[in-house]
């Protein structure tokens, strides 16, 4: 008789599953039943999400991807195992019943049965509990092939795969490892998009050849229901993982957010900022480290602030203490200077030296007091509407620089600035150009939007490249070989501070045509920088008196003190 059914021994040859898009009943072997989805698309979407800047979103996405991967893997494995189990159980039961029915229903048939007898046997085999169609083939007494089928449309020789027919009809040599020449074979195929299971066998020792066709629609429906269930479970797992990730991200990021807020407050100068520490985990250790760092930083800043305040007080006190004797000495030197022509020629040079050094010392004290006011933050603007061209002309005329300075400025360019501080800036820039660059010095005034641009250019050798970054440093002198000069090295720094208090800037560069170029950029209206935009609006003596009251009566170093 036929060999053992599928799954019950080595006598079965398993043909490949039918490809769902193959021709009806003629499905080639070796084609996979289902194509695997490429994971590249999922990776691309995940990569795009991870490029977003939100740490919370990235945590949620990573958690969701991990959960999705685990759920899909588990669902795929569960589906595959259940699919194999269901199909194997159905196939094995059908094959076992088909083999049994084929042996029992054809045993009583003659070697060459009549077609009617063959049809009766086929109907009896198909009436069993497995509900499959049967096709029996045999030769009658006249040598004609008789075909008996219970379903002419679904099961006939045209619908039985040729590969299966060839395998069934093939006679194998009998030996120790193969005890029967014919065996039972089966394969799955689709007919009009419906799954079927077809099997065939030839009776050993002579007799009809039988084929069976069983529908797998019920199994497909069960497997589809299972797939939907696993899909819903995967979706629920994904949603659950997203919620858990959100909760975990909130738990992790809330201390990080508090730490970020505290760091911002610390950066804004709130040195007493501290974090509340709870727990013993890594975030708690980070909070304790932040608190210790903030405490040490506060102590260090307080020490440095105390030292800086002490230094400023020392400079301010020293400057104030020096003003009283300097006032008396200045009066004496003025008298000596007036009497210089009547003095002994041997004494006159010494008197002239005392007069010049006294003036230099007086300027240095005034400059130190101005710097102290800037450092202490007490310098204030006293604004007034000024014609910039008239202001530059007055600055040049007051210092007798008319012959050495070329002015390129149109009258009528109005700006709301502090006239005294603008005079200090101009005097230091022009004086520095005359002293170190040489005449002619060209001063040009232009407007650019809401800004005022004043350029001071000389025709000297220019500023060495290594000196350019330091020209506005206090007490900086370009040449160490001449540490003593008429200037104190504070003029340009004071000019820059006066520009800053207006909300402006001064830059230094070398001209392509030779010489140095200082560019002053100021807003045409500095009212927004003052607590009261109307302060200093008085004209004439009233504005001058207000300026004296704000700045302690100092002219703020109106001479050129810059050093290159």
C-alpha positions as CSV (number, residue, x, y, z in Angstrom):
1,X,0.0,0.0,0.0
2,X,1.0,3.6,0.0
3,X,3.7,4.9,2.3
4,X,3.2,6.7,5.6
5,X,1.3,10.1,5.6
6,X,2.9,13.4,6.1
7,X,4.8,13.9,9.3
8,X,5.0,10.1,10.0
9,X,8.2,8.9,8.5
10,X,10.8,9.3,5.8
11,X,8.6,8.0,3.0
12,X,7.0,11.4,2.3
13,X,8.4,13.9,-0.2
14,X,7.3,17.4,0.6
15,X,6.9,19.7,-2.4
16,X,7.2,23.5,-2.1
17,X,4.2,25.6,-1.1
18,X,2.4,27.1,-4.0
19,X,3.1,30.8,-4.8
20,X,-0.1,32.8,-4.4
21,X,0.3,34.4,-7.8
22,X,1.2,31.3,-9.8
23,X,-1.0,29.8,-12.6
24,X,-4.1,27.9,-11.5
25,X,-3.1,24.3,-10.5
26,X,0.4,24.6,-11.9
27,X,2.4,26.2,-9.1
28,X,6.2,25.8,-9.4
29,X,8.2,24.5,-6.5
30,X,10.6,26.6,-4.4
31,X,8.6,29.8,-4.3
32,X,7.9,31.3,-0.8
33,X,4.3,31.7,0.1
34,X,4.7,35.1,1.8
35,X,7.3,37.9,1.1
36,X,9.1,39.4,4.1
37,X,8.6,43.1,4.7
38,X,11.8,45.2,4.5
39,X,12.7,46.9,7.8
40,X,14.4,49.9,6.0
41,X,11.2,52.0,6.0
42,X,10.7,51.6,9.8
43,X,14.4,52.5,10.4
44,X,14.0,55.6,8.2
45,X,11.0,56.8,10.1
46,X,12.7,56.2,13.4
47,X,15.8,58.0,12.3
48,X,13.8,61.0,11.2
49,X,12.0,61.1,14.6
50,X,15.3,60.8,16.5
51,X,16.6,63.9,14.7
52,X,14.1,66.0,16.6
53,X,15.5,68.1,19.4
54,X,13.1,67.2,22.1
55,X,14.6,64.7,24.6
56,X,11.2,63.7,25.8
57,X,10.0,62.9,22.3
58,X,13.2,60.9,21.6
59,X,12.7,58.9,24.8
60,X,9.1,58.2,23.9
61,X,10.1,57.2,20.3
62,X,12.9,54.9,21.5
63,X,10.7,53.3,24.1
64,X,8.0,52.8,21.5
65,X,10.4,51.4,18.9
66,X,11.7,48.9,21.4
67,X,8.2,47.9,22.4
68,X,7.1,47.7,18.8
69,X,10.1,45.6,17.9
70,X,9.5,43.2,20.8
71,X,5.8,43.1,20.1
72,X,6.2,42.5,16.4
73,X,8.8,39.8,17.0
74,X,6.7,38.1,19.6
75,X,3.6,38.3,17.4
76,X,5.4,37.1,14.3
77,X,6.8,34.1,16.2
78,X,3.5,33.3,17.7
79,X,1.7,33.6,14.4
80,X,4.3,31.4,12.6
81,X,4.1,28.7,15.3
82,X,0.3,28.7,15.3
83,X,0.2,28.7,11.5
84,X,2.5,25.7,11.3
85,X,0.6,23.9,14.1
86,X,-2.8,24.5,12.5
87,X,-1.7,23.6,9.0
88,X,0.3,20.6,10.1
89,X,-2.6,19.3,12.2
90,X,-5.1,19.7,9.4
91,X,-2.8,18.2,6.8
92,X,-1.8,15.3,8.9
93,X,-5.4,14.5,9.8
94,X,-6.5,14.7,6.1
95,X,-3.5,12.7,4.9
96,X,-4.1,10.0,7.4
97,X,-7.8,9.8,6.6
98,X,-7.0,9.8,2.8
99,X,-4.5,7.0,3.1
100,X,-6.8,4.9,5.2
101,X,-9.8,5.5,3.0
102,X,-7.8,4.8,-0.2
103,X,-6.6,1.5,1.2
104,X,-10.0,0.4,2.6
105,X,-12.3,1.6,-0.3
106,X,-10.2,0.2,-3.1
107,X,-9.3,-3.1,-1.4
108,X,-12.5,-4.8,-2.6
109,X,-12.1,-3.4,-6.2
110,X,-10.8,-5.7,-8.9
111,X,-7.4,-5.0,-10.4
112,X,-9.1,-3.3,-13.4
113,X,-12.3,-1.9,-12.0
114,X,-15.2,-0.5,-14.0
115,X,-15.7,3.3,-14.1
116,X,-18.9,3.0,-12.1
117,X,-17.2,1.0,-9.3
118,X,-14.4,3.6,-9.3
119,X,-17.0,6.5,-8.9
120,X,-18.7,4.7,-6.0
121,X,-15.4,4.3,-4.2
122,X,-14.6,8.0,-4.8
123,X,-17.9,9.1,-3.4
124,X,-17.5,6.9,-0.3
125,X,-14.0,8.3,0.3
126,X,-15.3,11.9,0.0
127,X,-18.2,11.2,2.4
128,X,-15.8,11.0,5.3
129,X,-15.4,13.6,8.1
130,X,-12.5,15.4,6.5
131,X,-14.7,16.8,3.7
132,X,-12.3,16.7,0.8
133,X,-12.8,16.0,-2.9
134,X,-11.4,12.8,-4.4
135,X,-10.1,11.9,-7.8
136,X,-9.4,8.2,-8.6
137,X,-7.6,7.0,-11.8
138,X,-7.5,3.3,-13.0
139,X,-7.6,1.2,-16.2
140,X,-10.6,-0.9,-16.9
141,X,-10.6,-4.4,-18.5
142,X,-10.3,-2.8,-22.0
143,X,-7.2,-0.9,-21.1
144,X,-8.9,2.5,-21.1
145,X,-8.2,5.0,-18.3
146,X,-11.2,5.6,-16.1
147,X,-11.4,8.9,-14.2
148,X,-13.7,9.3,-11.2
149,X,-13.9,12.7,-9.3
150,X,-16.4,14.1,-6.8
151,X,-15.8,17.7,-8.0
152,X,-15.2,18.0,-11.8
153,X,-14.4,21.8,-11.6
154,X,-12.0,21.8,-8.7
155,X,-10.3,18.4,-8.9
156,X,-9.3,17.0,-12.2
157,X,-6.1,16.1,-14.0
158,X,-5.7,19.7,-15.1
159,X,-5.9,21.2,-11.7
160,X,-3.6,18.7,-10.1
161,X,0.0,20.1,-10.4
162,X,2.1,18.3,-12.9
163,X,5.0,18.2,-10.4
164,X,2.7,16.3,-7.9
165,X,1.5,13.9,-10.7
166,X,5.1,13.2,-11.7
167,X,6.1,12.5,-8.1
168,X,3.1,10.2,-7.5
169,X,3.8,8.2,-10.7
170,X,7.5,7.9,-10.1
171,X,8.6,4.4,-9.0
172,X,11.4,4.3,-6.6
173,X,13.8,1.3,-6.2
174,X,13.0,-0.9,-3.2
175,X,16.0,-1.4,-0.8
176,X,16.7,-1.4,2.9
177,X,16.0,2.3,3.3
178,X,12.9,2.3,1.0
179,X,10.5,-0.5,1.5
180,X,7.8,0.7,-0.9
181,X,8.0,1.8,-4.6
182,X,5.2,4.4,-4.3
183,X,4.7,7.1,-1.7
184,X,2.2,9.7,-0.6
185,X,3.0,13.3,-1.7
186,X,1.3,16.6,-1.0
187,X,1.6,20.4,-1.5
188,X,-0.4,23.5,-1.0
189,X,-1.7,25.8,-3.7
190,X,-4.2,28.5,-4.4
191,X,-7.1,28.2,-6.8
192,X,-8.9,31.5,-7.6
193,X,-7.3,33.1,-4.5
194,X,-8.6,30.3,-2.2
195,X,-6.1,28.1,-0.4
196,X,-6.2,24.4,-1.0
197,X,-4.3,21.3,0.1
198,X,-3.7,18.6,-2.6
199,X,-2.2,15.2,-2.1
200,X,-1.8,12.0,-4.2
201,X,-0.7,8.4,-3.9
202,X,-0.5,5.2,-6.0
203,X,-1.4,1.9,-4.4
204,X,1.6,-0.4,-4.0
205,X,1.0,-3.8,-5.5
206,X,-1.4,-2.5,-8.2
207,X,-4.6,-0.6,-8.0
208,X,-6.0,2.9,-8.7
209,X,-4.2,6.2,-8.2
210,X,-5.9,8.6,-5.9
211,X,-5.8,12.4,-5.4
212,X,-7.5,14.5,-2.8
213,X,-8.2,18.3,-2.6
214,X,-9.1,19.9,0.7
215,X,-10.0,23.5,1.2
216,X,-7.9,25.5,3.8
217,X,-10.4,28.4,3.9
218,X,-11.4,27.7,7.5
219,X,-7.8,27.6,8.5
220,X,-7.0,30.8,6.7
221,X,-9.9,32.5,8.4
222,X,-8.7,31.3,11.8
223,X,-5.2,32.4,11.0
224,X,-6.5,35.8,9.9
225,X,-8.4,36.2,13.1
226,X,-5.2,35.3,15.0
227,X,-3.3,37.9,13.0
228,X,-5.8,40.6,13.7
229,X,-5.7,39.7,17.4
230,X,-1.9,39.8,17.4
231,X,-2.0,43.1,15.5
232,X,-4.4,44.6,18.1
233,X,-2.2,43.3,20.9
234,X,0.8,44.9,19.2
235,X,-1.0,48.2,18.9
236,X,-2.0,48.1,22.6
237,X,1.5,47.2,23.6
238,X,2.8,50.2,21.5
239,X,0.3,52.6,23.1
240,X,1.1,51.2,26.5
241,X,4.8,51.5,26.0
242,X,4.3,55.1,24.8
243,X,2.4,55.9,28.0
244,X,5.0,54.2,30.1
245,X,7.8,56.1,28.2
246,X,6.0,59.3,28.8
247,X,5.7,58.6,32.5
248,X,9.4,57.5,32.6
249,X,10.5,60.6,30.6
250,X,8.5,62.8,33.0
251,X,10.1,61.2,36.0
252,X,13.6,61.5,34.5
253,X,13.2,64.9,32.9
254,X,11.5,66.8,35.7
255,X,14.7,66.9,37.8
256,X,16.7,67.7,34.6
257,X,14.3,70.6,33.9
258,X,14.7,71.9,37.4
259,X,18.5,71.6,37.0
260,X,18.3,73.5,33.7
261,X,16.2,76.3,35.3
262,X,18.5,76.5,38.3
263,X,21.5,76.7,35.9
264,X,19.9,79.6,34.0
265,X,19.1,81.4,37.2
266,X,22.7,80.9,38.3
267,X,23.9,82.2,35.0
268,X,21.7,85.3,35.4
269,X,23.5,86.1,38.7
270,X,21.2,84.5,41.2
271,X,24.0,82.9,43.1
272,X,21.8,81.7,46.0
273,X,19.9,79.3,43.7
274,X,19.8,75.8,45.1
275,X,18.1,72.5,44.3
276,X,15.9,70.5,46.6
277,X,17.5,67.1,46.9
278,X,15.4,64.0,47.3
279,X,16.4,60.3,47.0
280,X,19.8,58.6,46.5
281,X,19.9,58.0,42.8
282,X,22.2,59.5,40.2
283,X,20.0,62.6,39.7
284,X,20.1,63.3,43.4
285,X,23.9,63.1,43.3
286,X,23.8,65.5,40.3
287,X,21.6,67.9,42.3
288,X,24.0,67.7,45.3
289,X,26.9,68.3,43.1
290,X,25.2,71.4,41.6
291,X,24.4,72.8,45.0
292,X,28.0,72.3,46.1
293,X,29.3,74.0,42.9
294,X,26.8,76.9,43.3
295,X,27.8,77.4,46.9
296,X,31.5,77.4,46.0
297,X,30.8,79.7,43.1
298,X,28.9,82.1,45.4
299,X,31.7,82.2,47.9
300,X,34.3,82.8,45.2
301,X,32.2,85.6,43.6
302,X,31.6,87.2,46.9
303,X,35.4,87.1,47.6
304,X,36.1,88.6,44.2
305,X,33.4,91.2,44.5
306,X,34.7,92.2,47.9
307,X,38.2,92.5,46.5
308,X,37.0,94.4,43.4
309,X,34.9,96.7,45.6
310,X,37.9,97.3,47.9
311,X,40.1,98.0,44.9
312,X,37.5,100.5,43.5
313,X,37.2,102.2,46.9
314,X,40.9,102.4,47.2
315,X,41.2,104.1,43.7
316,X,38.3,106.4,44.4
317,X,39.5,107.4,47.9
318,X,43.0,107.8,46.6
319,X,41.8,110.0,43.7
320,X,39.6,112.1,46.1
321,X,42.5,112.4,48.6
322,X,44.8,113.5,45.8
323,X,42.5,116.2,44.5
324,X,42.9,118.5,47.6
325,X,46.7,118.7,47.5
326,X,46.7,118.7,43.7
327,X,44.4,121.7,43.7
328,X,46.9,123.6,45.9
329,X,49.9,122.4,43.9
330,X,48.1,123.4,40.6
331,X,47.5,126.9,41.9
332,X,51.2,127.2,42.9
333,X,52.4,125.8,39.5
334,X,50.2,128.3,37.7
335,X,51.9,131.1,39.6
336,X,55.3,129.7,38.9
337,X,54.4,129.3,35.2
338,X,53.4,133.0,35.1
339,X,56.7,134.0,36.7
340,X,58.8,131.6,34.6
341,X,60.4,134.4,32.5
342,X,61.6,136.2,35.6
343,X,63.2,133.1,37.2
344,X,66.8,132.2,37.2
345,X,67.6,130.4,33.9
346,X,69.0,127.5,35.9
347,X,65.7,127.1,37.8
348,X,63.3,127.6,34.9
349,X,63.6,124.1,33.4
350,X,62.8,122.6,36.7
351,X,59.8,124.8,37.2
352,X,58.6,123.9,33.7
353,X,59.0,120.2,34.5
354,X,57.0,120.6,37.8
355,X,54.2,122.4,35.9
356,X,53.9,119.7,33.1
357,X,54.0,116.8,35.6
358,X,51.5,118.5,37.8
359,X,49.1,118.8,34.9
360,X,49.8,115.2,33.9
361,X,49.1,114.1,37.4
362,X,45.9,116.1,37.5
363,X,44.7,114.5,34.3
364,X,45.5,111.1,35.6
365,X,43.5,111.7,38.8
366,X,40.5,112.9,36.8
367,X,40.7,109.9,34.5
368,X,41.0,107.5,37.4
369,X,37.9,109.0,39.0
370,X,36.0,108.6,35.7
371,X,37.1,105.0,35.4
372,X,36.0,104.4,39.0
373,X,32.5,105.8,38.1
374,X,32.3,103.4,35.2
375,X,33.4,100.4,37.2
376,X,30.9,101.3,40.0
377,X,28.1,101.7,37.5
378,X,27.3,105.3,38.7
379,X,28.0,107.0,35.4
380,X,24.8,108.4,33.9
381,X,23.9,110.0,30.6
382,X,22.6,113.6,30.5
383,X,21.0,113.8,27.1
384,X,20.6,116.8,24.9
385,X,19.9,117.4,21.2
386,X,23.1,118.3,19.5
387,X,24.2,119.1,16.0
388,X,27.1,116.6,15.5
389,X,29.0,118.8,13.1
390,X,28.9,121.7,15.5
391,X,29.9,119.4,18.3
392,X,33.0,118.1,16.4
393,X,33.9,121.6,15.4
394,X,33.7,122.8,19.0
395,X,35.9,119.9,20.2
396,X,38.6,120.7,17.6
397,X,38.4,124.4,18.1
398,X,38.7,124.2,21.9
399,X,42.0,122.3,21.6
400,X,43.4,124.4,18.8
401,X,43.5,121.5,16.3
402,X,41.8,123.3,13.4
403,X,45.0,123.4,11.3
404,X,45.7,119.7,11.8
405,X,42.2,118.2,11.3
406,X,40.1,118.0,8.2
407,X,36.4,117.8,8.9
408,X,33.9,116.2,6.5
409,X,30.5,116.7,8.2
410,X,27.3,118.3,7.0
411,X,25.5,120.5,9.5
412,X,22.0,119.5,10.4
413,X,22.8,115.9,11.5
414,X,21.0,115.9,14.8
415,X,21.4,113.3,17.5
416,X,20.2,113.0,21.1
417,X,23.3,112.2,23.0
418,X,25.3,113.3,26.1
419,X,27.4,116.3,24.7
420,X,30.0,116.1,27.3
421,X,30.7,112.4,26.9
422,X,30.6,112.8,23.1
423,X,33.3,115.5,23.5
424,X,35.4,113.2,25.6
425,X,35.2,110.5,22.9
426,X,36.1,112.8,20.1
427,X,38.9,114.5,22.0
428,X,40.5,111.1,22.8
429,X,40.2,109.7,19.3
430,X,41.4,112.8,17.5
431,X,44.1,113.5,20.0
432,X,45.3,109.9,19.7
433,X,45.4,110.2,15.9
434,X,47.4,113.5,16.1
435,X,49.9,112.1,18.7
436,X,50.6,108.7,17.2
437,X,49.5,108.9,13.5
438,X,50.3,112.4,12.4
439,X,48.4,115.0,10.5
440,X,46.4,115.5,8.5
441,X,43.7,113.8,10.5
442,X,40.4,113.4,8.7
443,X,37.1,113.3,10.6
444,X,34.0,112.2,8.7
445,X,30.5,112.1,10.0
446,X,27.8,110.0,8.3
447,X,24.4,108.5,9.2
448,X,23.5,104.9,8.6
449,X,19.8,104.1,9.4
450,X,19.3,105.0,13.1
451,X,23.1,105.0,13.7
452,X,25.6,107.8,13.7
453,X,29.1,106.9,12.3
454,X,32.2,109.0,13.0
455,X,35.4,108.0,11.4
456,X,38.8,109.3,12.5
457,X,41.6,108.5,10.2
458,X,45.3,109.5,10.4
459,X,48.2,109.2,7.9
460,X,50.7,107.6,10.2
461,X,52.3,104.1,10.0
462,X,49.2,102.4,11.3
463,X,48.7,100.1,14.3
464,X,50.8,96.9,14.5
465,X,48.6,93.8,14.1
466,X,49.6,92.4,17.5
467,X,48.6,95.7,19.1
468,X,45.1,96.0,17.5
469,X,43.4,93.7,20.1
470,X,44.8,95.8,23.0
471,X,44.4,99.4,21.9
472,X,41.4,99.9,24.2
473,X,43.0,98.2,27.2
474,X,43.7,100.3,30.2
475,X,47.3,101.4,30.7
476,X,48.3,99.5,27.6
477,X,51.2,100.9,25.7
478,X,52.4,99.5,22.4
479,X,56.1,99.9,23.1
480,X,57.7,98.6,26.2
481,X,60.8,100.8,25.5
482,X,58.8,103.9,26.2
483,X,56.8,103.2,29.4
484,X,56.6,106.8,30.3
485,X,54.8,109.2,27.9
486,X,52.5,112.2,28.1
487,X,49.4,110.0,28.2
488,X,48.3,107.7,30.9
489,X,47.0,104.9,28.7
490,X,43.4,105.5,29.8
491,X,42.1,107.8,27.1
492,X,40.9,105.2,24.6
493,X,39.5,103.0,27.3
494,X,37.5,105.9,28.6
495,X,36.3,106.8,25.1
496,X,35.1,103.2,24.7
497,X,33.3,103.2,28.0
498,X,31.5,106.4,27.0
499,X,30.5,104.8,23.7
500,X,29.2,101.8,25.6
501,X,27.1,103.8,27.9
502,X,25.5,105.3,24.8
503,X,24.8,101.8,23.5
504,X,27.5,102.3,20.9
505,X,30.9,100.8,19.9
506,X,34.4,101.9,18.8
507,X,36.5,99.8,16.5
508,X,40.1,100.2,15.4
509,X,41.6,99.1,12.1
510,X,44.3,99.9,9.6
511,X,43.3,101.6,6.3
512,X,44.4,100.1,3.0
513,X,45.8,103.4,2.0
514,X,47.9,103.7,5.2
515,X,47.2,105.0,8.6
516,X,44.8,103.9,11.4
517,X,41.0,104.3,11.3
518,X,38.9,104.5,14.4
519,X,35.1,104.1,13.8
520,X,32.6,105.4,16.4
521,X,29.1,104.0,16.0
522,X,26.4,105.6,18.2
523,X,22.6,105.5,18.2
524,X,21.1,108.8,17.0
525,X,18.7,108.6,20.0
526,X,20.0,107.2,23.3
527,X,16.8,108.0,25.2
528,X,15.9,104.3,25.5
529,X,19.1,103.8,27.6
530,X,18.2,106.3,30.3
531,X,15.7,105.8,33.1
532,X,14.0,109.0,32.0
533,X,14.3,109.9,28.4
534,X,13.7,113.5,29.1
535,X,16.7,113.9,31.4
536,X,19.3,116.4,30.3
537,X,16.9,118.0,27.8
538,X,17.6,121.4,29.3
539,X,19.7,123.7,27.2
540,X,22.6,126.0,28.0
541,X,23.7,126.5,31.5
542,X,20.9,124.2,32.9
543,X,22.2,121.2,30.9
544,X,25.8,122.0,32.0
545,X,24.8,122.2,35.6
546,X,22.9,118.9,35.4
547,X,26.0,117.2,33.9
548,X,28.2,118.5,36.7
549,X,25.7,117.2,39.3
550,X,25.6,113.7,37.7
551,X,29.3,113.2,37.2
552,X,30.7,114.9,40.3
553,X,32.0,118.0,38.5
554,X,34.7,116.2,36.5
555,X,35.3,116.8,32.8
556,X,36.0,113.1,32.5
557,X,39.4,113.3,30.8
558,X,38.7,115.5,27.8
559,X,42.3,115.3,26.6
560,X,43.8,112.5,24.4
561,X,45.2,109.8,26.6
562,X,45.4,106.8,24.3
563,X,48.6,105.0,23.8
564,X,49.5,102.6,20.9
